[in-house]
């Protein structure tokens, strides 16, 4: 009986988290922060994104003669 109750509580909590994470509970004022932060705001907050350089990974093996 206790195990069944625990299972039902966990299923309800999981469904609630799923709905919250998707933003379906926005009508109740429950919106995750990531949902309100989309790409334009995140890109605008970056500091000097043009300084980013992609480099090849250095080899960690023994040096070849």
N, C-alpha and C positions, 0 to 999 in steps of 0.2 A: 504494500500500500504506500509506504513512504518513498519507495523507489519510483513508483508510478507518478507520484506527485512531483518528485524531483525532475523526472523526465518531462512532464508537462510544463513545469516552470522554466526549464532550460529551453524547450522548444519555443515558448512564448518570448523569452528573452532574446533568443536568436532571431526570431521573426521581427521583433521590435528593432533590433540593431540593423537588420537588413533594410527595413523600411526607412530608418533614420539615415543610414549611409547613402541610400539612393536619393534622398531628399523628398520622399513621399510624405513626410510629416511636417513639411514647411508650413502648411496651413495652421498648425498648432504652435508655430514659432520655434520648432526644433529643427534647425538646419546645421549640418556640420560645417566647419570653417572651410574645408577644402572645396565645398560646393559653391561657395560664394567667391572663391579665388580661382578664376580661370586664367588662361594664358596671358591676356593683355596686362593684367595687374602684376602678375609674376614677372613678366619680362621687364615691365617698367621699374620694378624694384631692384633689378640686377645692377651691380656696380661694375662698369667697364666690361661688358660681355665680349667686346672685340679683342680683349687681351687674351682670351682663351686660346691656347695652342694645343693641338693634338700631336703627340710625339709617339714614335715607335717605341715599343717596350725594349729595354736593354736586355740582352741575352745574359742568362745567369749561368751558362755552362762554362766549361774550361776554355780558355782562349786557344784559338788555333794558331799554329806556328806559321 
